[in-house]
Amino acid sequence: MAKKETTRVVCVAEFRAKEGKTAALIEALHVLMAPTHKEPGCIRYELNQRVDDPRWITFIEKWKDKKVFDAHCAMPYITHYFNDVRPELVEQFEVKLYEEILP
């Protein structure tokens, strides 16, 4: 039987760019990658673009636990993105958290 990894947190953060703002959104999200990769507890932080609707840009993230994920969310570059940058570039977004299911 498959078991859950109740410590690790997987985050799927999806952002739909406003019309004509896709390139600017990709650039704004790409800036977050280097500092995030240096954060303790960051296992995976990858940026993807949807094939059927390129205005959707998605982070797939994996974190050691909820505590380090919460610390990531409080980082100044993340709060700056959500508070100041996102409203200008994003039409719709959703951030979902998961528990990993192990093989």
C-alpha positions in Angstrom: 0.0 0.0 0.0 1.2 3.5 -0.8 2.1 5.7 2.1 2.0 9.4 2.5 5.1 11.5 3.4 3.5 13.7 6.0 6.5 15.8 6.4 7.3 17.0 2.9 5.0 19.7 1.3 4.4 19.9 -2.4 3.1 23.2 -3.7 1.6 23.9 -7.1 1.4 27.7 -7.7 -0.4 28.6 -10.9 -0.5 32.1 -12.4 -2.5 33.1 -15.5 -0.9 36.2 -17.1 -3.0 39.1 -18.1 -3.3 39.5 -21.9 0.1 40.6 -23.3 1.9 40.1 -19.9 3.1 36.5 -20.3 6.8 37.4 -20.9 6.8 39.9 -18.1 5.3 37.3 -15.7 7.8 34.7 -16.7 10.6 37.2 -16.0 9.1 38.2 -12.7 8.8 34.6 -11.6 12.2 33.6 -12.9 13.8 36.2 -10.6 12.5 34.2 -7.6 14.3 31.0 -8.5 17.9 31.7 -7.6 17.2 33.0 -4.1 14.6 30.3 -3.5 17.0 27.5 -4.5 19.4 28.7 -1.7 16.7 28.5 1.0 17.2 25.7 3.6 14.6 23.0 3.0 14.0 23.7 -0.7 14.0 20.4 -2.5 12.4 21.4 -5.8 11.4 24.7 -7.3 10.8 24.6 -11.0 9.0 26.9 -13.4 6.8 25.6 -16.2 4.5 27.0 -18.9 1.3 25.2 -19.9 1.4 23.9 -23.5 -2.4 24.3 -24.2 -2.5 27.9 -22.7 0.9 29.6 -22.5 -0.5 32.4 -20.3 -0.5 29.8 -17.4 2.9 29.8 -15.7 3.3 27.3 -12.8 5.8 26.6 -10.1 6.1 23.0 -8.9 7.7 23.1 -5.5 8.8 20.6 -2.9 9.8 21.5 0.6 11.2 19.6 3.6 8.2 20.5 5.7 5.5 23.0 6.3 7.7 25.1 8.6 10.3 25.8 5.8 7.5 26.4 3.3 5.9 29.0 5.6 9.4 30.6 6.0 9.7 30.7 2.2 6.3 32.4 1.9 7.5 35.1 4.3 10.7 35.9 2.4 10.8 39.6 1.3 11.2 38.7 -2.4 8.1 36.4 -2.2 5.9 39.0 -0.4 7.1 41.7 -2.8 6.0 39.5 -5.7 2.6 38.8 -4.3 1.9 42.3 -3.0 3.5 44.5 -5.6 4.3 42.6 -8.8 1.5 40.0 -9.2 -1.4 42.5 -9.3 0.0 44.1 -12.4 0.7 40.9 -14.3 -1.7 38.2 -13.1 -5.3 37.8 -14.1 -6.0 34.7 -12.0 -3.9 32.5 -9.6 -4.2 29.5 -7.3 -1.7 28.1 -4.8 -2.4 24.5 -3.7 -0.5 22.4 -1.1 -0.2 18.6 -1.2 1.4 15.8 0.8 3.6 13.6 -1.2 2.6 10.0 -1.8 5.6 7.7 -1.8 6.1 4.8 -4.2 
